[in-house]
Amino acid sequence: MTLNDKIKKIRKHMNLSQTEFANKLGMSQRNISYLEAEGSTITEQNIKLICSVLNIDEDWFRNGEDTNEIVFADEFEEDEYTKYAAELGMGENESFKRAVIEYGKLDPVSRKVIDNFFTNIFDKKRSSNDNSFCS
């Protein structure tokens, strides 16, 4: 799989149009079209930008095998999430532990959706001064 193929695969995985993808990267749609075209040159600067902004594992992006899976840079081992759940005093709560582990497996875009969802809930509760939510 070429870098061009990987760029297109990442964009499609994120369910973004070329324009939306370009906006995330601070590029034009024309640039994305070029980068996705077979045989187009992908510069070092483009590699760094794509990997850092989209949280893609750079080693996978450069050298990864032709797999159906995109490798994100911040994928952690399940043990780390289990440890985090324990630190929050929720280590015995299997539902919470599983939620933390599954959240850790999500791609950055999906995490952002969940983060925004909870931020909205907490902001609404905070603005209504109803502390019963946190009890």
A tleap script that builds the chain and sets N, CA, C and O, in Angstrom:
source leaprc.protein.ff14SB
mol = sequence {
  NMET THR LEU ASN ASP LYS ILE LYS LYS ILE
  ARG LYS HIE MET ASN LEU SER GLN THR GLU
  PHE ALA ASN LYS LEU GLY MET SER GLN ARG
  ASN ILE SER TYR LEU GLU ALA GLU GLY SER
  THR ILE THR GLU GLN ASN ILE LYS LEU ILE
  CYS SER VAL LEU ASN ILE ASP GLU ASP TRP
  PHE ARG ASN GLY GLU ASP THR ASN GLU ILE
  VAL PHE ALA ASP GLU PHE GLU GLU ASP GLU
  TYR THR LYS TYR ALA ALA GLU LEU GLY MET
  GLY GLU ASN GLU SER PHE LYS ARG ALA VAL
  ILE GLU TYR GLY LYS LEU ASP PRO VAL SER
  ARG LYS VAL ILE ASP ASN PHE PHE THR ASN
  ILE PHE ASP LYS LYS ARG SER SER ASN ASP
  ASN SER PHE CYS CSER
}
set mol.1.N position { 0.853 -1.174 0.000 }
set mol.1.CA position { 0.000 0.000 0.000 }
set mol.1.C position { 0.900 1.238 0.000 }
set mol.1.O position { 1.791 1.366 0.839 }
set mol.2.N position { 0.661 2.132 -0.933 }
set mol.2.CA position { 1.481 3.339 -1.030 }
set mol.2.C position { 1.028 4.373 -0.001 }
set mol.2.O position { -0.042 4.242 0.594 }
set mol.3.N position { 1.844 5.391 0.200 }
set mol.3.CA position { 1.451 6.485 1.084 }
set mol.3.C position { 0.196 7.171 0.546 }
set mol.3.O position { -0.663 7.603 1.315 }
set mol.4.N position { 0.099 7.266 -0.774 }
set mol.4.CA position { -1.086 7.868 -1.390 }
set mol.4.C position { -2.338 7.084 -0.999 }
set mol.4.O position { -3.365 7.664 -0.646 }
set mol.5.N position { -2.235 5.756 -1.068 }
set mol.5.CA position { -3.359 4.893 -0.684 }
set mol.5.C position { -3.701 5.070 0.792 }
set mol.5.O position { -4.872 5.100 1.168 }
set mol.6.N position { -2.664 5.188 1.624 }
set mol.6.CA position { -2.893 5.328 3.067 }
set mol.6.C position { -3.595 6.643 3.384 }
set mol.6.O position { -4.475 6.686 4.244 }
set mol.7.N position { -3.213 7.708 2.697 }
set mol.7.CA position { -3.871 8.997 2.933 }
set mol.7.C position { -5.362 8.884 2.605 }
set mol.7.O position { -6.210 9.341 3.372 }
set mol.8.N position { -5.663 8.286 1.489 }
set mol.8.CA position { -7.068 8.113 1.089 }
set mol.8.C position { -7.799 7.209 2.076 }
set mol.8.O position { -8.943 7.478 2.442 }
set mol.9.N position { -7.141 6.146 2.500 }
set mol.9.CA position { -7.734 5.201 3.453 }
set mol.9.C position { -8.050 5.906 4.778 }
set mol.9.O position { -9.122 5.707 5.350 }
set mol.10.N position { -7.120 6.723 5.258 }
set mol.10.CA position { -7.326 7.459 6.508 }
set mol.10.C position { -8.514 8.403 6.356 }
set mol.10.O position { -9.384 8.457 7.225 }
set mol.11.N position { -8.550 9.142 5.259 }
set mol.11.CA position { -9.642 10.090 5.029 }
set mol.11.C position { -10.986 9.368 4.996 }
set mol.11.O position { -11.948 9.817 5.620 }
set mol.12.N position { -11.055 8.269 4.282 }
set mol.12.CA position { -12.314 7.523 4.176 }
set mol.12.C position { -12.703 6.912 5.525 }
set mol.12.O position { -13.883 6.864 5.872 }
set mol.13.N position { -11.705 6.445 6.282 }
set mol.13.CA position { -11.959 5.894 7.615 }
set mol.13.C position { -12.596 6.952 8.521 }
set mol.13.O position { -13.439 6.644 9.364 }
set mol.14.N position { -12.178 8.190 8.329 }
set mol.14.CA position { -12.697 9.294 9.134 }
set mol.14.C position { -14.014 9.839 8.578 }
set mol.14.O position { -14.585 10.780 9.129 }
set mol.15.N position { -14.491 9.241 7.481 }
set mol.15.CA position { -15.740 9.668 6.832 }
set mol.15.C position { -15.730 11.150 6.472 }
set mol.15.O position { -16.705 11.865 6.703 }
set mol.16.N position { -14.615 11.598 5.904 }
set mol.16.CA position { -14.474 13.000 5.528 }
set mol.16.C position { -14.348 13.143 4.019 }
set mol.16.O position { -13.764 12.294 3.346 }
set mol.17.N position { -14.899 14.217 3.509 }
set mol.17.CA position { -14.680 14.557 2.104 }
set mol.17.C position { -13.249 15.089 1.980 }
set mol.17.O position { -12.592 15.360 2.985 }
set mol.18.N position { -12.783 15.233 0.765 }
set mol.18.CA position { -11.449 15.800 0.577 }
set mol.18.C position { -11.385 17.211 1.153 }
set mol.18.O position { -10.363 17.594 1.724 }
set mol.19.N position { -12.438 17.976 1.017 }
set mol.19.CA position { -12.466 19.346 1.541 }
set mol.19.C position { -12.402 19.351 3.066 }
set mol.19.O position { -11.641 20.121 3.652 }
set mol.20.N position { -13.193 18.499 3.707 }
set mol.20.CA position { -13.182 18.420 5.174 }
set mol.20.C position { -11.820 17.958 5.679 }
set mol.20.O position { -11.295 18.490 6.657 }
set mol.21.N position { -11.262 16.976 5.009 }
set mol.21.CA position { -9.947 16.449 5.373 }
set mol.21.C position { -8.895 17.544 5.219 }
set mol.21.O position { -8.031 17.714 6.080 }
set mol.22.N position { -8.974 18.280 4.122 }
set mol.22.CA position { -8.039 19.377 3.864 }
set mol.22.C position { -8.130 20.431 4.961 }
set mol.22.O position { -7.106 20.941 5.417 }
set mol.23.N position { -9.338 20.760 5.387 }
set mol.23.CA position { -9.519 21.753 6.446 }
set mol.23.C position { -8.858 21.318 7.744 }
set mol.23.O position { -8.251 22.136 8.434 }
set mol.24.N position { -8.969 20.038 8.083 }
set mol.24.CA position { -8.324 19.514 9.292 }
set mol.24.C position { -6.815 19.703 9.235 }
set mol.24.O position { -6.171 19.972 10.249 }
set mol.25.N position { -6.259 19.557 8.028 }
set mol.25.CA position { -4.806 19.619 7.863 }
set mol.25.C position { -4.310 21.010 7.489 }
set mol.25.O position { -3.105 21.224 7.361 }
set mol.26.N position { -5.225 21.952 7.314 }
set mol.26.CA position { -4.829 23.293 6.913 }
set mol.26.C position { -4.335 23.344 5.476 }
set mol.26.O position { -3.443 24.124 5.144 }
set mol.27.N position { -4.912 22.518 4.639 }
set mol.27.CA position { -4.537 22.443 3.224 }
set mol.27.C position { -5.757 22.762 2.370 }
set mol.27.O position { -6.851 22.999 2.883 }
set mol.28.N position { -5.549 22.764 1.072 }
set mol.28.CA position { -6.667 22.928 0.146 }
set mol.28.C position { -7.135 21.547 -0.317 }
set mol.28.O position { -6.408 20.560 -0.201 }
set mol.29.N position { -8.337 21.498 -0.832 }
set mol.29.CA position { -8.868 20.249 -1.375 }
set mol.29.C position { -7.994 19.771 -2.523 }
set mol.29.O position { -7.799 18.570 -2.710 }
set mol.30.N position { -7.475 20.710 -3.283 }
set mol.30.CA position { -6.609 20.376 -4.419 }
set mol.30.C position { -5.347 19.631 -3.945 }
set mol.30.O position { -4.891 18.690 -4.594 }
set mol.31.N position { -4.787 20.076 -2.790 }
set mol.31.CA position { -3.619 19.385 -2.228 }
set mol.31.C position { -3.950 17.940 -1.867 }
set mol.31.O position { -3.169 17.028 -2.142 }
set mol.32.N position { -5.103 17.741 -1.256 }
set mol.32.CA position { -5.497 16.387 -0.852 }
set mol.32.C position { -5.696 15.516 -2.083 }
set mol.32.O position { -5.265 14.363 -2.108 }
set mol.33.N position { -6.338 16.054 -3.089 }
set mol.33.CA position { -6.529 15.315 -4.332 }
set mol.33.C position { -5.178 14.888 -4.905 }
set mol.33.O position { -5.022 13.757 -5.363 }
set mol.34.N position { -4.215 15.788 -4.876 }
set mol.34.CA position { -2.871 15.479 -5.372 }
set mol.34.C position { -2.221 14.382 -4.524 }
set mol.34.O position { -1.668 13.421 -5.060 }
set mol.35.N position { -2.293 14.531 -3.189 }
set mol.35.CA position { -1.650 13.563 -2.298 }
set mol.35.C position { -2.246 12.166 -2.450 }
set mol.35.O position { -1.535 11.172 -2.298 }
set mol.36.N position { -3.526 12.081 -2.744 }
set mol.36.CA position { -4.183 10.781 -2.898 }
set mol.36.C position { -3.933 10.150 -4.266 }
set mol.36.O position { -4.148 8.951 -4.445 }
set mol.37.N position { -3.484 10.943 -5.219 }
set mol.37.CA position { -3.270 10.423 -6.578 }
set mol.37.C position { -2.051 9.510 -6.610 }
set mol.37.O position { -0.975 9.868 -6.132 }
set mol.38.N position { -2.237 8.339 -7.176 }
set mol.38.CA position { -1.159 7.342 -7.263 }
set mol.38.C position { 0.070 7.955 -7.931 }
set mol.38.O position { -0.020 8.561 -8.998 }
set mol.39.N position { 1.217 7.783 -7.281 }
set mol.39.CA position { 2.478 8.257 -7.834 }
set mol.39.C position { 2.856 9.668 -7.427 }
set mol.39.O position { 3.966 10.114 -7.716 }
set mol.40.N position { 1.944 10.391 -6.753 }
set mol.40.CA position { 2.268 11.740 -6.295 }
set mol.40.C position { 3.281 11.673 -5.164 }
set mol.40.O position { 3.272 10.740 -4.361 }
set mol.41.N position { 4.144 12.660 -5.110 }
set mol.41.CA position { 5.181 12.711 -4.081 }
set mol.41.C position { 4.598 13.211 -2.765 }
set mol.41.O position { 3.910 14.230 -2.715 }
set mol.42.N position { 4.887 12.477 -1.716 }
set mol.42.CA position { 4.483 12.875 -0.369 }
set mol.42.C position { 5.742 13.387 0.322 }
set mol.42.O position { 6.685 12.625 0.537 }
set mol.43.N position { 5.761 14.660 0.669 }
set mol.43.CA position { 6.958 15.249 1.277 }
set mol.43.C position { 7.071 14.867 2.746 }
set mol.43.O position { 6.105 14.431 3.372 }
set mol.44.N position { 8.257 15.040 3.272 }
set mol.44.CA position { 8.508 14.813 4.697 }
set mol.44.C position { 7.579 15.698 5.528 }
set mol.44.O position { 7.030 15.259 6.539 }
set mol.45.N position { 7.413 16.926 5.100 }
set mol.45.CA position { 6.544 17.870 5.801 }
set mol.45.C position { 5.098 17.360 5.823 }
set mol.45.O position { 4.418 17.469 6.843 }
set mol.46.N position { 4.633 16.810 4.712 }
set mol.46.CA position { 3.276 16.257 4.660 }
set mol.46.C position { 3.126 15.060 5.586 }
set mol.46.O position { 2.110 14.920 6.266 }
set mol.47.N position { 4.128 14.205 5.613 }
set mol.47.CA position { 4.090 13.032 6.495 }
set mol.47.C position { 3.974 13.472 7.946 }
set mol.47.O position { 3.126 12.978 8.690 }
set mol.48.N position { 4.836 14.405 8.343 }
set mol.48.CA position { 4.824 14.894 9.732 }
set mol.48.C position { 3.478 15.540 10.072 }
set mol.48.O position { 2.926 15.305 11.147 }
set mol.49.N position { 2.961 16.348 9.159 }
set mol.49.CA position { 1.696 17.036 9.385 }
set mol.49.C position { 0.549 16.040 9.558 }
set mol.49.O position { -0.210 16.125 10.523 }
set mol.50.N position { 0.428 15.119 8.641 }
set mol.50.CA position { -0.655 14.130 8.689 }
set mol.50.C position { -0.584 13.315 9.975 }
set mol.50.O position { -1.597 13.108 10.644 }
set mol.51.N position { 0.607 12.859 10.313 }
set mol.51.CA position { 0.754 12.015 11.504 }
set mol.51.C position { 0.487 12.793 12.783 }
set mol.51.O position { -0.147 12.271 13.700 }
set mol.52.N position { 0.961 14.034 12.861 }
set mol.52.CA position { 0.773 14.776 14.106 }
set mol.52.C position { -0.661 15.265 14.265 }
set mol.52.O position { -1.232 15.136 15.348 }
set mol.53.N position { -1.250 15.816 13.225 }
set mol.53.CA position { -2.609 16.354 13.329 }
set mol.53.C position { -3.642 15.244 13.510 }
set mol.53.O position { -4.594 15.399 14.275 }
set mol.54.N position { -3.457 14.139 12.815 }
set mol.54.CA position { -4.449 13.060 12.851 }
set mol.54.C position { -4.093 11.949 13.830 }
set mol.54.O position { -4.814 10.959 13.958 }
set mol.55.N position { -2.969 12.132 14.518 }
set mol.55.CA position { -2.530 11.178 15.531 }
set mol.55.C position { -2.292 9.786 14.947 }
set mol.55.O position { -2.656 8.776 15.549 }
set mol.56.N position { -1.680 9.751 13.773 }
set mol.56.CA position { -1.366 8.493 13.100 }
set mol.56.C position { 0.045 8.076 13.488 }
set mol.56.O position { 0.950 8.909 13.537 }
set mol.57.N position { 0.230 6.805 13.760 }
set mol.57.CA position { 1.558 6.295 14.077 }
set mol.57.C position { 2.451 6.468 12.849 }
set mol.57.O position { 2.179 5.904 11.789 }
set mol.58.N position { 3.520 7.255 13.000 }
set mol.58.CA position { 4.370 7.581 11.854 }
set mol.58.C position { 5.074 6.361 11.277 }
set mol.58.O position { 5.235 6.257 10.061 }
set mol.59.N position { 5.491 5.445 12.129 }
set mol.59.CA position { 6.158 4.240 11.636 }
set mol.59.C position { 5.198 3.418 10.772 }
set mol.59.O position { 5.583 2.925 9.712 }
set mol.60.N position { 3.953 3.271 11.225 }
set mol.60.CA position { 2.965 2.556 10.414 }
set mol.60.C position { 2.737 3.282 9.098 }
set mol.60.O position { 2.676 2.656 8.040 }
set mol.61.N position { 2.611 4.609 9.163 }
set mol.61.CA position { 2.329 5.379 7.953 }
set mol.61.C position { 3.445 5.212 6.927 }
set mol.61.O position { 3.187 5.033 5.737 }
set mol.62.N position { 4.680 5.271 7.398 }
set mol.62.CA position { 5.819 5.163 6.479 }
set mol.62.C position { 6.064 3.729 6.014 }
set mol.62.O position { 6.294 3.481 4.830 }
set mol.63.N position { 6.013 2.791 6.955 }
set mol.63.CA position { 6.494 1.435 6.684 }
set mol.63.C position { 5.480 0.328 6.896 }
set mol.63.O position { 5.767 -0.833 6.606 }
set mol.64.N position { 4.315 0.658 7.389 }
set mol.64.CA position { 3.341 -0.361 7.762 }
set mol.64.C position { 2.909 -1.215 6.598 }
set mol.64.O position { 2.886 -0.786 5.445 }
set mol.65.N position { 2.572 -2.426 6.939 }
set mol.65.CA position { 2.152 -3.388 5.926 }
set mol.65.C position { 0.767 -3.054 5.405 }
set mol.65.O position { 0.052 -2.223 5.965 }
set mol.66.N position { 0.417 -3.708 4.343 }
set mol.66.CA position { -0.885 -3.531 3.710 }
set mol.66.C position { -1.933 -4.247 4.553 }
set mol.66.O position { -2.265 -5.406 4.302 }
set mol.67.N position { -2.448 -3.543 5.552 }
set mol.67.CA position { -3.476 -4.123 6.414 }
set mol.67.C position { -4.739 -3.286 6.304 }
set mol.67.O position { -4.719 -2.182 5.759 }
set mol.68.N position { -5.810 -3.805 6.811 }
set mol.68.CA position { -7.062 -3.052 6.815 }
set mol.68.C position { -7.155 -2.119 8.005 }
set mol.68.O position { -8.103 -1.340 8.110 }
set mol.69.N position { -6.181 -2.188 8.904 }
set mol.69.CA position { -6.229 -1.404 10.111 }
set mol.69.C position { -5.316 -0.200 10.035 }
set mol.69.O position { -4.167 -0.309 9.606 }
set mol.70.N position { -5.822 0.944 10.448 }
set mol.70.CA position { -5.010 2.151 10.577 }
set mol.70.C position { -4.479 2.148 11.999 }
set mol.70.O position { -5.222 1.873 12.941 }
set mol.71.N position { -3.197 2.452 12.161 }
set mol.71.CA position { -2.590 2.433 13.490 }
set mol.71.C position { -2.456 3.866 13.981 }
set mol.71.O position { -1.760 4.683 13.379 }
set mol.72.N position { -3.135 4.155 15.085 }
set mol.72.CA position { -3.075 5.484 15.673 }
set mol.72.C position { -1.947 5.541 16.690 }
set mol.72.O position { -1.611 4.538 17.319 }
set mol.73.N position { -1.373 6.713 16.843 }
set mol.73.CA position { -0.169 6.879 17.651 }
set mol.73.C position { -0.396 6.643 19.130 }
set mol.73.O position { 0.521 6.211 19.827 }
set mol.74.N position { -1.580 6.913 19.623 }
set mol.74.CA position { -1.771 6.815 21.064 }
set mol.74.C position { -2.544 5.583 21.490 }
set mol.74.O position { -3.244 5.613 22.502 }
set mol.75.N position { -2.433 4.521 20.750 }
set mol.75.CA position { -3.073 3.286 21.180 }
set mol.75.C position { -2.285 2.710 22.353 }
set mol.75.O position { -1.076 2.499 22.258 }
set mol.76.N position { -2.975 2.463 23.443 }
set mol.76.CA position { -2.334 1.958 24.640 }
set mol.76.C position { -2.744 0.518 24.873 }
set mol.76.O position { -3.731 0.027 24.326 }
set mol.77.N position { -1.973 -0.122 25.681 }
set mol.77.CA position { -2.304 -1.488 26.063 }
set mol.77.C position { -3.491 -1.463 27.023 }
set mol.77.O position { -3.693 -0.500 27.763 }
set mol.78.N position { -4.246 -2.513 26.996 }
set mol.78.CA position { -5.411 -2.624 27.866 }
set mol.78.C position { -5.021 -2.454 29.330 }
set mol.78.O position { -5.790 -1.896 30.113 }
set mol.79.N position { -3.838 -2.929 29.706 }
set mol.79.CA position { -3.370 -2.819 31.092 }
set mol.79.C position { -3.332 -1.368 31.556 }
set mol.79.O position { -3.644 -1.080 32.711 }
set mol.80.N position { -2.955 -0.455 30.671 }
set mol.80.CA position { -2.874 0.950 31.051 }
set mol.80.C position { -4.251 1.502 31.392 }
set mol.80.O position { -4.385 2.289 32.329 }
set mol.81.N position { -5.266 1.105 30.652 }
set mol.81.CA position { -6.614 1.581 30.923 }
set mol.81.C position { -7.185 0.929 32.173 }
set mol.81.O position { -7.913 1.567 32.933 }
set mol.82.N position { -6.860 -0.321 32.383 }
set mol.82.CA position { -7.291 -0.999 33.600 }
set mol.82.C position { -6.672 -0.308 34.811 }
set mol.82.O position { -7.339 -0.103 35.825 }
set mol.83.N position { -5.405 0.046 34.702 }
set mol.83.CA position { -4.707 0.760 35.777 }
set mol.83.C position { -5.367 2.122 36.018 }
set mol.83.O position { -5.550 2.529 37.165 }
set mol.84.N position { -5.719 2.816 34.951 }
set mol.84.CA position { -6.375 4.118 35.073 }
set mol.84.C position { -7.712 3.974 35.803 }
set mol.84.O position { -8.031 4.779 36.677 }
set mol.85.N position { -8.486 2.960 35.449 }
set mol.85.CA position { -9.770 2.725 36.113 }
set mol.85.C position { -9.554 2.484 37.604 }
set mol.85.O position { -10.317 2.979 38.433 }
set mol.86.N position { -8.520 1.729 37.939 }
set mol.86.CA position { -8.213 1.452 39.348 }
set mol.86.C position { -7.837 2.737 40.080 }
set mol.86.O position { -8.243 2.944 41.224 }
set mol.87.N position { -7.061 3.598 39.423 }
set mol.87.CA position { -6.656 4.868 40.039 }
set mol.87.C position { -7.862 5.747 40.351 }
set mol.87.O position { -7.835 6.528 41.301 }
set mol.88.N position { -8.910 5.620 39.558 }
set mol.88.CA position { -10.128 6.394 39.790 }
set mol.88.C position { -11.047 5.726 40.807 }
set mol.88.O position { -12.138 6.221 41.088 }
set mol.89.N position { -10.603 4.608 41.351 }
set mol.89.CA position { -11.416 3.891 42.315 }
set mol.89.C position { -12.530 3.086 41.669 }
set mol.89.O position { -13.489 2.693 42.333 }
set mol.90.N position { -12.400 2.844 40.381 }
set mol.90.CA position { -13.439 2.125 39.645 }
set mol.90.C position { -12.934 0.785 39.129 }
set mol.90.O position { -13.552 0.188 38.248 }
set mol.91.N position { -11.833 0.315 39.661 }
set mol.91.CA position { -11.211 -0.905 39.172 }
set mol.91.C position { -12.086 -2.138 39.255 }
set mol.91.O position { -11.938 -3.058 38.450 }
set mol.92.N position { -12.989 -2.171 40.212 }
set mol.92.CA position { -13.867 -3.330 40.379 }
set mol.92.C position { -15.128 -3.219 39.530 }
set mol.92.O position { -15.855 -4.199 39.367 }
set mol.93.N position { -15.389 -2.047 38.995 }
set mol.93.CA position { -16.581 -1.826 38.188 }
set mol.93.C position { -16.279 -2.235 36.749 }
set mol.93.O position { -15.636 -1.492 36.008 }
set mol.94.N position { -16.744 -3.414 36.361 }
set mol.94.CA position { -16.423 -3.966 35.041 }
set mol.94.C position { -16.955 -3.103 33.899 }
set mol.94.O position { -16.297 -2.964 32.868 }
set mol.95.N position { -18.135 -2.527 34.076 }
set mol.95.CA position { -18.702 -1.680 33.014 }
set mol.95.C position { -17.840 -0.452 32.782 }
set mol.95.O position { -17.558 -0.091 31.640 }
set mol.96.N position { -17.422 0.188 33.863 }
set mol.96.CA position { -16.573 1.374 33.730 }
set mol.96.C position { -15.231 0.998 33.119 }
set mol.96.O position { -14.730 1.679 32.223 }
set mol.97.N position { -14.659 -0.086 33.610 }
set mol.97.CA position { -13.357 -0.522 33.101 }
set mol.97.C position { -13.443 -0.803 31.599 }
set mol.97.O position { -12.560 -0.411 30.837 }
set mol.98.N position { -14.495 -1.472 31.189 }
set mol.98.CA position { -14.656 -1.772 29.755 }
set mol.98.C position { -14.842 -0.495 28.941 }
set mol.98.O position { -14.302 -0.369 27.842 }
set mol.99.N position { -15.612 0.456 29.486 }
set mol.99.CA position { -15.829 1.725 28.781 }
set mol.99.C position { -14.508 2.460 28.583 }
set mol.99.O position { -14.258 3.009 27.511 }
set mol.100.N position { -13.668 2.472 29.606 }
set mol.100.CA position { -12.366 3.137 29.503 }
set mol.100.C position { -11.496 2.434 28.467 }
set mol.100.O position { -10.842 3.092 27.659 }
set mol.101.N position { -11.484 1.120 28.485 }
set mol.101.CA position { -10.674 0.348 27.530 }
set mol.101.C position { -11.160 0.592 26.100 }
set mol.101.O position { -10.348 0.828 25.206 }
set mol.102.N position { -12.465 0.537 25.880 }
set mol.102.CA position { -13.007 0.738 24.533 }
set mol.102.C position { -12.772 2.162 24.045 }
set mol.102.O position { -12.489 2.379 22.867 }
set mol.103.N position { -12.890 3.139 24.953 }
set mol.103.CA position { -12.606 4.527 24.589 }
set mol.103.C position { -11.166 4.651 24.090 }
set mol.103.O position { -10.896 5.354 23.116 }
set mol.104.N position { -10.265 3.974 24.755 }
set mol.104.CA position { -8.856 4.016 24.368 }
set mol.104.C position { -8.584 3.424 23.000 }
set mol.104.O position { -7.565 3.734 22.383 }
set mol.105.N position { -9.467 2.588 22.522 }
set mol.105.CA position { -9.284 1.954 21.213 }
set mol.105.C position { -9.849 2.793 20.063 }
set mol.105.O position { -9.608 2.492 18.894 }
set mol.106.N position { -10.594 3.836 20.398 }
set mol.106.CA position { -11.224 4.652 19.362 }
set mol.106.C position { -10.212 5.520 18.629 }
set mol.106.O position { -9.158 5.862 19.165 }
set mol.107.N position { -10.550 5.866 17.402 }
set mol.107.CA position { -9.716 6.805 16.655 }
set mol.107.C position { -9.965 8.213 17.210 }
set mol.107.O position { -10.974 8.438 17.879 }
set mol.108.N position { -9.069 9.153 16.945 }
set mol.108.CA position { -9.187 10.502 17.506 }
set mol.108.C position { -10.498 11.212 17.177 }
set mol.108.O position { -11.015 11.950 18.015 }
set mol.109.N position { -11.036 11.014 16.006 }
set mol.109.CA position { -12.286 11.681 15.635 }
set mol.109.C position { -13.436 11.158 16.492 }
set mol.109.O position { -14.254 11.941 16.974 }
set mol.110.N position { -13.505 9.855 16.682 }
set mol.110.CA position { -14.559 9.272 17.516 }
set mol.110.C position { -14.416 9.714 18.965 }
set mol.110.O position { -15.415 9.979 19.634 }
set mol.111.N position { -13.188 9.794 19.452 }
set mol.111.CA position { -12.970 10.283 20.818 }
set mol.111.C position { -13.471 11.710 20.963 }
set mol.111.O position { -14.088 12.058 21.970 }
set mol.112.N position { -13.206 12.532 19.962 }
set mol.112.CA position { -13.628 13.933 20.008 }
set mol.112.C position { -15.143 14.027 20.085 }
set mol.112.O position { -15.669 14.871 20.811 }
set mol.113.N position { -15.852 13.183 19.358 }
set mol.113.CA position { -17.316 13.171 19.403 }
set mol.113.C position { -17.782 12.856 20.823 }
set mol.113.O position { -18.670 13.525 21.351 }
set mol.114.N position { -17.191 11.851 21.429 }
set mol.114.CA position { -17.566 11.470 22.796 }
set mol.114.C position { -17.191 12.571 23.780 }
set mol.114.O position { -17.974 12.901 24.671 }
set mol.115.N position { -16.007 13.138 23.626 }
set mol.115.CA position { -15.580 14.239 24.500 }
set mol.115.C position { -16.569 15.401 24.428 }
set mol.115.O position { -16.957 15.957 25.456 }
set mol.116.N position { -16.973 15.762 23.216 }
set mol.116.CA position { -17.929 16.864 23.043 }
set mol.116.C position { -19.277 16.538 23.668 }
set mol.116.O position { -19.916 17.402 24.268 }
set mol.117.N position { -19.706 15.291 23.524 }
set mol.117.CA position { -20.968 14.859 24.117 }
set mol.117.C position { -20.949 15.067 25.631 }
set mol.117.O position { -21.868 15.664 26.192 }
set mol.118.N position { -19.900 14.575 26.288 }
set mol.118.CA position { -19.825 14.708 27.742 }
set mol.118.C position { -19.601 16.153 28.167 }
set mol.118.O position { -20.123 16.572 29.200 }
set mol.119.N position { -18.853 16.906 27.414 }
set mol.119.CA position { -18.659 18.323 27.728 }
set mol.119.C position { -19.998 19.045 27.716 }
set mol.119.O position { -20.270 19.860 28.597 }
set mol.120.N position { -20.835 18.756 26.725 }
set mol.120.CA position { -22.169 19.363 26.662 }
set mol.120.C position { -23.014 18.989 27.868 }
set mol.120.O position { -23.683 19.844 28.449 }
set mol.121.N position { -22.987 17.732 28.244 }
set mol.121.CA position { -23.759 17.288 29.411 }
set mol.121.C position { -23.287 18.014 30.663 }
set mol.121.O position { -24.099 18.540 31.424 }
set mol.122.N position { -21.968 18.043 30.877 }
set mol.122.CA position { -21.432 18.669 32.083 }
set mol.122.C position { -21.685 20.171 32.096 }
set mol.122.O position { -21.981 20.739 33.147 }
set mol.123.N position { -21.571 20.814 30.949 }
set mol.123.CA position { -21.824 22.256 30.871 }
set mol.123.C position { -23.278 22.579 31.167 }
set mol.123.O position { -23.567 23.562 31.849 }
set mol.124.N position { -24.201 21.762 30.663 }
set mol.124.CA position { -25.627 21.980 30.929 }
set mol.124.C position { -25.928 21.805 32.412 }
set mol.124.O position { -26.676 22.586 33.001 }
set mol.125.N position { -25.343 20.783 33.002 }
set mol.125.CA position { -25.570 20.544 34.427 }
set mol.125.C position { -24.984 21.679 35.260 }
set mol.125.O position { -25.603 22.139 36.220 }
set mol.126.N position { -23.803 22.122 34.889 }
set mol.126.CA position { -23.136 23.196 35.606 }
set mol.126.C position { -23.960 24.474 35.519 }
set mol.126.O position { -24.101 25.187 36.512 }
set mol.127.N position { -24.501 24.768 34.351 }
set mol.127.CA position { -25.271 26.002 34.168 }
set mol.127.C position { -26.606 25.955 34.904 }
set mol.127.O position { -27.146 27.001 35.264 }
set mol.128.N position { -27.136 24.784 35.129 }
set mol.128.CA position { -28.403 24.680 35.859 }
set mol.128.C position { -28.176 24.606 37.370 }
set mol.128.O position { -29.129 24.568 38.148 }
set mol.129.N position { -26.888 24.587 37.780 }
set mol.129.CA position { -26.523 24.519 39.203 }
set mol.129.C position { -27.140 23.329 39.909 }
set mol.129.O position { -27.440 23.398 41.101 }
set mol.130.N position { -27.331 22.250 39.188 }
set mol.130.CA position { -27.882 21.025 39.755 }
set mol.130.C position { -26.722 20.110 40.100 }
set mol.130.O position { -26.145 19.489 39.207 }
set mol.131.N position { -26.370 20.012 41.361 }
set mol.131.CA position { -25.246 19.187 41.790 }
set mol.131.C position { -25.623 17.725 41.974 }
set mol.131.O position { -24.760 16.904 42.288 }
set mol.132.N position { -26.884 17.384 41.787 }
set mol.132.CA position { -27.290 15.993 41.985 }
set mol.132.C position { -26.668 15.067 40.951 }
set mol.132.O position { -26.565 13.862 41.183 }
set mol.133.N position { -26.250 15.617 39.806 }
set mol.133.CA position { -25.629 14.793 38.765 }
set mol.133.C position { -24.320 14.185 39.248 }
set mol.133.O position { -23.984 13.061 38.876 }
set mol.134.N position { -23.588 14.909 40.063 }
set mol.134.CA position { -22.266 14.457 40.504 }
set mol.134.C position { -22.329 13.681 41.802 }
set mol.134.O position { -21.297 13.184 42.253 }
set mol.135.N position { -23.474 13.554 42.415 }
set mol.135.CA position { -23.574 12.870 43.704 }
set mol.135.C position { -23.518 11.392 43.547 }
set mol.135.O position { -23.588 10.663 44.536 }
savepdb mol mol.pdb
quit
